[in-house]
Amino acid sequence: MDDFSSAIMAAISMVVRLDPNLTEIVGLSLKVSLGAVAIAAIIGLPLGAAAALFRFPGRNIVVVFLNALMGLPPVVVGLIVYLLISRSGPLGVFGLLFTPAAMIIAQVVLVTPIIAALTRQVVEGLWLEYEEQLRSLGADPVRALPTLLWDGRFALITAVLAGFGRASAEVGAVMIVGGNIDHVTRVMTTSIALEVSKGDLSLALGLGLILLTLSTGVNGAVFLIKDVAERRHA
């Protein structure tokens, strides 16, 4: 019990005094996760909107595929990305393995289906609600898209935040493609796993506190955004 209390106090002290090792790990984690979410949003938002508004052969298969990919096992994604960017893989010439870029790629693969699938649900619901009104104004799906995206902006922000929550808590894929190299690819989740195995609970707890704070902040933001959206539509 004394050891546990000491570890907690040491963890709080590290967070309060902004321990350099801790801040380096947190900074890299945010850089990787925010970069991955930004790329995933650029891909996922138009992809989800297109799946919602346009009718094309195989659309139902695309929708089912997007929904299925939301549950992709991270270790499988890590393995696939590893095979693609390893020296013997088709992208091996770029030397991406065991770099932050490799971790961003893995997180993009994980997060894009989440943003795309949630975007499709939002845009499709709005299109069903406003289709007659928009068509009466001469707007086809392409012209209606900006209006629908703006009207559903709060729900879409929630989708992006959900993607960030998935990215920031990811450990399996980034461990495989990043290698958990000190001062290079060591992020919060992989550091926690390593420090616990080493018995250094203070750093693991410090990182855990920050990760828990981020998770709580994201969920709080989602709640507030939903509340604002419901008030606007009331």
N, C-alpha and C positions, 0 to 999 in steps of 0.2 A: 504493500500500500504506500509506503514511504517513497519507494522508487517511482511509483506511478505519479504521485503528487509532485515529486521533484521533476519528472519529465514534463508534466503539464506546465509547471512554473517556468521551466527552461524554454518550453515552446512559446509561451506567452511573451517571455523576455525577448526571444529572437524576433517575434513579429513586431513588438513595440519598438525595438531599437533598429529595425530594418537590417537584420543580419545580411551581409553581402552575398553569402552563398544562397540564402533563401530568396532574396530579391532577384538574383540572377535566374534561378529556376522558375520563379513566378513570371518574370519578364519574358522568358523564352516560351513558357506555356501560353501566355496571352498572345504573343506574336504568332505562334503556330495556329492556335485555335481561331483567333480573329481573322487571320489570313485565309484559313480554310473556309470559314463561314462566309466571308466576302465572296470568294470564288464560287462556292456552292450556291449562294444567293443569285449571282449573275447567271449561273446555269439553270438553277432549279426554278426560279420565278417564271421566266418565259416558257420553260418546258412544261411546268404545271398548268400555266394559263393556256398554252396551245392544246394540251390534252383535254382541257375543259371546254374550249370553245369550238374547236374544229373537228369535223367528222371526216375520218379517213380510214381506209382499210387497215384493220389490225389495231384500231384505237382501244378496244376493250382489252386486248392483250397488253398494250402499253400501260393502261391503268392498273391492271392486275399486277403487272411486273413492278411498277413503281411502288405499289402497296406492299408487295412481297419484299422488296429491297429495303424497306424501312426496318426490317428485322434482321438485316445482314449480321452474321457473327463477326465481331471485330477481328478475331484471329484469322478467319478465312480471308477477309479483306487484306490484312497484313501479309498473308502468304501470297495472294495474287499480286499485290503491288511489289512484293519482294522479288517474285519470279520475273516481273516485267522490267525492274530496274537493276537487277543484279548484273554482274559483269557478263554473264552468258545470256541475259535476257535481251529482248529487242530494243530496250531503252538503256541498256548498260553503258553505251558510249557516252552518255551524259554524266556519268559518275554521281548519280543522285543517292545511292544507297548510303545509309547511316549519316544523313544530313537532315537539317530541319525541313528542307524542301520535300524529302521523302515522306516525312510525317504529315506535312500539309496535304500531299497527294492522297495519302491514306484516309485522312479525315474528310477530304472533299468527297471521296467515294462513299464514305459512311453518311455524310450529312446531306448531300445533294438529293437522294431519294426522299428524305424526310421533308425538306423544304418543297420539293416538287409535288409530292403527294398531298401535303396540306394546302399548298397553293391551288391545286386542282379542285379540291373540295370547296375552298372559299370562292373561287371564281365561278365554278359551275353553279353553286347555290345562288350567287348574285345574278348570273345570266338567266337562270330559270325565273327569278323574281322580277327582273327588269326587261326581259327580252321583248315583250310586246311593246312596251313604252319606247325602248331604244329603237326598235325597227320602225315604229311609227314616225320617229324623227329622222329616219333614213340612215341609221347606223347599223352596219353589218358587224359581225364579230370582231373584225380587225379594227374598225373605227371605235367600237365600244370598249375595246380592251383598256385604254388609258382611264376611262371613266370607272370601269369595274375595279381596276387596281387601286385607284384613289379611294373609292368607296370602301374597299376592303382592306385599306392600309393597316388598320389596327390588328386585324386578324393575320395579315401577312407578316407584320412585325413580330407577332407572337410565334409564327412559324419559324422565322429566322432565329428568335431567341431559343426555341426548342432545339434547333440545330446547334446553336452554341453550347447549350447544356450537354448535348450528346458529345460534342467535340471535346469540351473541357474535361469531361469525366472519362475519356477513352484511355485505355492502357494497353490492351492486347496488340492492336495494329501498330501503334507507335513504338512499342517495345521491339517488335519484329523488324520494322524497316528503319528505326532510328538507332537501335542498338544500346540506348541508355548510356551514352558516352558522356562522362563528366565534362562540363563546360562546353559541350557541343550539342548534344541531343537529349539532355536529361531534363524532363518536364516534371510537373507536380505529381502526376499519377505514377509514373515509373519510379520517381525518387521515393515516394512513399513505400512502394513495394520493396525497393532495394534497402532502404533504411530499416524497415521492420525486420527484414531477413538478417541484417547486420546487428540488430539490437539497439540501434540509435533511435530511440523513441522520441526524443525531443524534436529533432528535425522533422520526423514523420508527422508528429502531432502538429507542429507549426504549419506545415504544408497542408495538413488535413483541415486545420482551422480556416485557412485561407480558401481552400477548395469548397468547404462547407459554406463559407460566407458568399462566395461566388454563386454557388447553387441556390442559396436562399435569395440572393439578390435577383437572379434570373427569374425564379418562380414568383417573387414579389412583383417584378416588372410585368410578367405575364398577367398576374391577377389585376394589377392596376390598369393595364391596357384593355383587358376585357371589360372591366368596370366602366372605363371611359367610353368604350364602344357601345355598351348596353345603354348608357345614359344618353348618348347621342341619338340612338335609334328608338328611345322610349317615346 
